[in-house]
Amino acid sequence: MRAYQDMVFTTAARLTGRDAQAEDIAQEVFLRAYQHFEQLRGNASAGGWLKTVARNLSLNYLTRHRRRWQPFSQLPPADEEDASAELQIPVPDTHLADISLEERRALVDDALGRLPERQRLSLVLYHFEELPYDEIAKQLGVPLATVKSDIHRARHALLKQLQSRGMSADMLEA
């Protein structure tokens, strides 16, 4: 089970956007794994089972604890999207060329954490959990068009955040 602890934590952290909740979820995943230890011991699909449980518990947590009211101070201005579209920050492509893959992942995880919850969830479920659009819509209880729109917007916002830190799109693929 130790071999899977990073994968379980990372799955929960990317979905919840909070390390403290990810730790709680990871603990719950391994408690459930302990309860099913006889079935999981030596099973080649144990990693997939753990990842699925981590994803489902993370989504359950977000559904139960989603904020119903957001303070006015945390709401973005109505014209924020229009203003940010005009902002172009030129950054040399070589700025972060020497950073390690681990540092790139940390930058991506940080940028993911800054996305609005719905966009982050859709993007993580699509790219990291490799769920199809219709399954994401079903898991989140939203229309298919909303999922597609959220993924498109999240990609755009994520790329803009990473470019402002000196990363280019080709660096993400490395």
TORMAR-610172 format. One line per 4 residues: number of its first residue (from 1); for each residue x, y, z of N, C-alpha, C. Coordinates in steps of 0.02 Angstrom, whole numbers, plus 50000, padded with zeros to 5 digits. Layout:
<rs>
NUM) X/Y/Z/X/Y/Z/X/Y/Z ~ ...
</rs>
This chain:
<rs>
1) 50041/49940/50000/50000/50000/50000/50043/50063/50000 ~ 50104/50059/50027/50148/50117/50028/50163/50142/49958 ~ 50164/50096/49911/50179/50115/49842/50126/50161/49812 ~ 50067/50160/49841/50011/50199/49814/49996/50263/49852
5) 50030/50276/49907/50012/50333/49949/50018/50400/49913 ~ 50071/50409/49872/50078/50472/49836/50023/50481/49784 ~ 50006/50427/49749/49954/50430/49698/49886/50448/49729 ~ 49871/50418/49786/49807/50431/49820/49804/50503/49844
9) 49858/50526/49876/49859/50595/49901/49855/50645/49843 ~ 49893/50633/49790/49893/50680/49733/49824/50683/49701 ~ 49792/50627/49694/49724/50626/49665/49677/50668/49707 ~ 49679/50658/49772/49634/50696/49817/49653/50770/49818
13) 49717/50785/49818/49739/50855/49821/49720/50893/49758 ~ 49728/50862/49701/49710/50896/49638/49635/50909/49634 ~ 49595/50862/49658/49523/50871/49655/49498/50921/49707 ~ 49523/50916/49767/49497/50961/49820/49531/51028/49819
17) 49593/51030/49797/49630/51092/49797/49657/51111/49865 ~ 49653/51066/49913/49675/51080/49981/49711/51019/50010 ~ 49772/51030/50033/49812/50975/50060/49783/50944/50123 ~ 49755/50985/50167/49727/50958/50229/49670/50909/50215
21) 49625/50928/50170/49570/50884/50153/49596/50822/50116 ~ 49647/50831/50075/49676/50775/50038/49706/50724/50086 ~ 49737/50748/50140/49764/50702/50190/49709/50663/50224 ~ 49654/50697/50241/49597/50662/50272/49568/50610/50224
25) 49561/50629/50162/49533/50583/50112/49579/50524/50102 ~ 49645/50536/50097/49693/50482/50089/49689/50434/50148 ~ 49682/50461/50207/49676/50419/50267/49614/50375/50262 ~ 49558/50404/50240/49496/50366/50232/49504/50312/50179
29) 49538/50328/50124/49550/50279/50071/49587/50219/50099 ~ 49639/50231/50138/49678/50176/50164/49642/50138/50220 ~ 49598/50171/50255/49555/50136/50303/49510/50087/50266 ~ 49483/50110/50211/49440/50065/50171/49480/50009/50139
33) 49541/50024/50119/49585/49973/50091/49600/49920/50145 ~ 49611/49942/50206/49623/49896/50261/49563/49850/50272 ~ 49503/49879/50266/49442/49839/50275/49435/49787/50219 ~ 49464/49801/50160/49459/49755/50103/49527/49723/50088
37) 49570/49719/50138/49638/49697/50127/49642/49628/50096 ~ 49601/49582/50118/49603/49513/50091/49589/49512/50016 ~ 49543/49553/49993/49527/49554/49921/49581/49591/49882 ~ 49614/49641/49913/49663/49682/49877/49733/49653/49878
41) 49749/49611/49927/49817/49584/49933/49833/49543/49870 ~ 49887/49563/49837/49909/49527/49778/49867/49539/49716 ~ 49817/49582/49721/49774/49596/49664/49807/49649/49620 ~ 49812/49635/49556/49845/49681/49510/49806/49746/49501
45) 49742/49745/49516/49701/49805/49506/49694/49846/49570 ~ 49735/49833/49622/49729/49869/49685/49741/49944/49675 ~ 49789/49963/49633/49803/50033/49621/49743/50069/49590 ~ 49711/50037/49542/49652/50066/49511/49595/50073/49560
49) 49587/50023/49604/49535/50025/49655/49547/50084/49702 ~ 49610/50092/49724/49627/50147/49769/49615/50215/49736 ~ 49634/50221/49673/49625/50285/49637/49551/50301/49630 ~ 49511/50251/49614/49439/50261/49608/49407/50282/49674
53) 49428/50249/49728/49402/50266/49794/49423/50338/49813 ~ 49486/50356/49798/49510/50424/49812/49470/50475/49772 ~ 49457/50461/49709/49418/50507/49668/49347/50514/49695 ~ 49315/50458/49709/49246/50460/49733/49239/50495/49801
57) 49286/50481/49847/49284/50515/49912/49296/50590/49905 ~ 49341/50608/49860/49354/50680/49848/49292/50714/49821 ~ 49260/50683/49772/49199/50713/49744/49143/50716/49796 ~ 49138/50664/49837/49088/50665/49891/49102/50721/49940
61) 49165/50730/49958/49184/50784/50003/49164/50851/49974 ~ 49180/50862/49910/49165/50926/49879/49090/50938/49874 ~ 49052/50885/49862/48980/50892/49858/48950/50911/49926 ~ 48974/50877/49978/48948/50890/50046/48970/50957/50075
65) 49031/50977/50060/49060/51035/50092/49066/51096/50046 ~ 49033/51093/49990/49036/51150/49944/49006/51211/49977 ~ 49039/51265/49970/49016/51327/50001/48952/51351/49967 ~ 48902/51362/50008/48839/51388/49980/48841/51463/49974
69) 48877/51495/50018/48882/51567/50016/48955/51586/50013 ~ 48969/51631/49969/49038/51656/49961/49039/51729/49982 ~ 49086/51748/50026/49090/51818/50046/49101/51863/49985 ~ 49071/51923/49988/49078/51970/49932/49151/51985/49918
73) 49193/51984/49969/49264/51999/49959/49299/51947/49916 ~ 49270/51887/49910/49302/51834/49870/49273/51830/49799 ~ 49221/51867/49786/49192/51865/49719/49233/51906/49671 ~ 49247/51879/49611/49285/51919/49562/49242/51975/49535
77) 49273/52030/49515/49235/52084/49484/49200/52060/49421 ~ 49144/52090/49405/49104/52068/49348/49143/52073/49283 ~ 49187/52121/49277/49224/52130/49215/49295/52101/49218 ~ 49309/52057/49265/49377/52029/49274/49400/51991/49212
81) 49355/51951/49182/49375/51912/49123/49396/51958/49066 ~ 49359/52012/49055/49375/52058/49001/49441/52093/49014 ~ 49453/52113/49076/49514/52149/49093/49575/52103/49087 ~ 49567/52040/49109/49624/51995/49106/49640/51972/49035
85) 49591/51975/48991/49603/51956/48922/49650/52004/48887 ~ 49651/52066/48909/49694/52116/48879/49766/52112/48905 ~ 49774/52083/48964/49839/52081/48996/49883/52029/48962 ~ 49939/52050/48935/49987/52006/48903/50054/52016/48937
89) 50081/51964/48965/50145/51969/49000/50197/51932/48959 ~ 50243/51969/48926/50294/51935/48888/50346/51903/48934 ~ 50358/51839/48925/50407/51803/48965/50450/51762/48918 ~ 50515/51764/48926/50558/51724/48882/50545/51649/48891
93) 50545/51612/48836/50532/51540/48838/50586/51503/48878 ~ 50645/51530/48883/50699/51495/48917/50700/51507/48992 ~ 50655/51548/49016/50655/51567/49087/50656/51506/49134 ~ 50613/51457/49119/50608/51398/49162/50632/51334/49129
97) 50675/51341/49078/50697/51283/49040/50738/51235/49083 ~ 50770/51259/49135/50814/51217/49175/50781/51186/49236 ~ 50716/51195/49245/50685/51167/49304/50669/51094/49293 ~ 50666/51057/49347/50654/50985/49343/50580/50971/49331
101) 50567/50909/49313/50498/50887/49301/50458/50894/49366 ~ 50489/50879/49422/50455/50885/49486/50434/50957/49500 ~ 50479/51004/49484/50463/51075/49494/50408/51098/49446 ~ 50408/51072/49385/50353/51088/49338/50287/51063/49364
105) 50288/51002/49390/50226/50974/49418/50201/51016/49476 ~ 50246/51040/49517/50227/51082/49574/50196/51147/49549 ~ 50224/51177/49496/50196/51238/49467/50126/51225/49439 ~ 50118/51168/49405/50052/51150/49377/50002/51139/49433
109) 50022/51102/49486/49976/51091/49542/49956/51156/49576 ~ 50004/51202/49584/49988/51266/49613/49939/51305/49569 ~ 49952/51304/49504/49907/51340/49457/49838/51307/49457 ~ 49835/51241/49462/49770/51207/49465/49732/51229/49527
113) 49767/51237/49583/49735/51258/49645/49705/51328/49642 ~ 49728/51368/49595/49703/51436/49588/49642/51441/49542 ~ 49626/51387/49508/49567/51387/49464/49503/51384/49505 ~ 49448/51411/49478/49384/51402/49511/49369/51327/49518
117) 49336/51309/49572/49325/51238/49588/49296/51198/49531 ~ 49243/51222/49500/49209/51183/49448/49255/51172/49388 ~ 49294/51223/49370/49341/51216/49314/49396/51167/49332 ~ 49423/51173/49392/49476/51128/49414/49453/51056/49414
121) 49393/51044/49441/49368/50976/49444/49360/50946/49374 ~ 49330/50983/49329/49320/50957/49261/49387/50943/49228 ~ 49434/50988/49234/49500/50980/49203/49538/50921/49232 ~ 49538/50914/49298/49573/50859/49330/49541/50793/49312
125) 49475/50789/49313/49442/50727/49295/49455/50707/49223 ~ 49461/50756/49179/49474/50741/49109/49547/50723/49096 ~ 49592/50764/49118/49663/50754/49101/49700/50706/49147 ~ 49685/50707/49211/49723/50666/49258/49687/50600/49273
129) 49621/50602/49277/49583/50541/49290/49561/50507/49225 ~ 49569/50542/49169/49554/50516/49102/49482/50492/49094 ~ 49436/50530/49124/49365/50515/49116/49339/50550/49053 ~ 49293/50519/49017/49263/50553/48960/49215/50607/48983
133) 49200/50653/48938/49157/50710/48954/49090/50688/48985 ~ 49058/50639/48956/48992/50619/48981/48997/50590/49052 ~ 49050/50555/49068/49059/50528/49136/49072/50585/49186 ~ 49109/50635/49164/49122/50693/49208/49056/50729/49222
137) 49016/50738/49171/48951/50771/49180/48908/50731/49229 ~ 48910/50666/49223/48871/50623/49268/48897/50628/49339 ~ 48963/50625/49347/48994/50628/49414/48980/50694/49449 ~ 48982/50749/49410/48973/50816/49440/48900/50838/49440
141) 48857/50803/49404/48787/50821/49402/48773/50886/49365 ~ 48811/50896/49310/48803/50956/49269/48793/50935/49196 ~ 48766/50980/49155/48757/50963/49084/48824/50953/49048 ~ 48823/50914/48996/48883/50899/48957/48914/50963/48929
145) 48873/51009/48906/48899/51072/48878/48937/51112/48932 ~ 48914/51108/48993/48948/51143/49048/49017/51114/49059 ~ 49023/51048/49057/49087/51015/49066/49135/51038/49011 ~ 49113/51037/48949/49156/51057/48893/49178/51130/48901
149) 49131/51172/48919/49147/51243/48929/49196/51253/48987 ~ 49185/51218/49042/49229/51224/49100/49299/51200/49083 ~ 49306/51146/49046/49372/51121/49027/49407/51170/48981 ~ 49371/51198/48934/49400/51247/48889/49425/51309/48928
153) 49383/51335/48971/49402/51393/49011/49459/51378/49058 ~ 49458/51318/49088/49512/51299/49134/49579/51293/49098 ~ 49578/51264/49039/49640/51259/49000/49668/51328/48985 ~ 49624/51373/48964/49645/51441/48948/49674/51476/49009
157) 49639/51471/49065/49661/51504/49127/49726/51473/49153 ~ 49731/51407/49149/49791/51372/49172/49851/51392/49129 ~ 49842/51393/49064/49897/51412/49020/49919/51484/49033 ~ 49871/51528/49044/49888/51598/49058/49928/51604/49124
161) 49907/51566/49174/49943/51567/49238/50014/51541/49230 ~ 50021/51486/49193/50087/51456/49185/50132/51499/49141 ~ 50103/51531/49091/50143/51576/49049/50168/51636/49089 ~ 50127/51659/49136/50149/51716/49177/50207/51697/49222
165) 50216/51631/49232/50272/51606/49273/50331/51582/49229 ~ 50324/51594/49164/50379/51578/49119/50376/51511/49086 ~ 50322/51474/49094/50317/51409/49062/50281/51416/48995 ~ 50305/51381/48945/50271/51380/48881/50234/51314/48875
169) 50189/51309/48827/50148/51250/48819/50191/51188/48805 ~ 50245/51195/48767/50287/51137/48752/50324/51112/48814 ~ 50336/51155/48864/50369/51134/48925/50323/51089/48966 ~ 50258/51097/48960/50211/51057/48997/50210/50985/48972
173) 50225/50976/48909/50223/50909/48880/50286/50869/48896 ~ 50338/50903/48916/50402/50869/48929/50398/50825/48990
</rs>
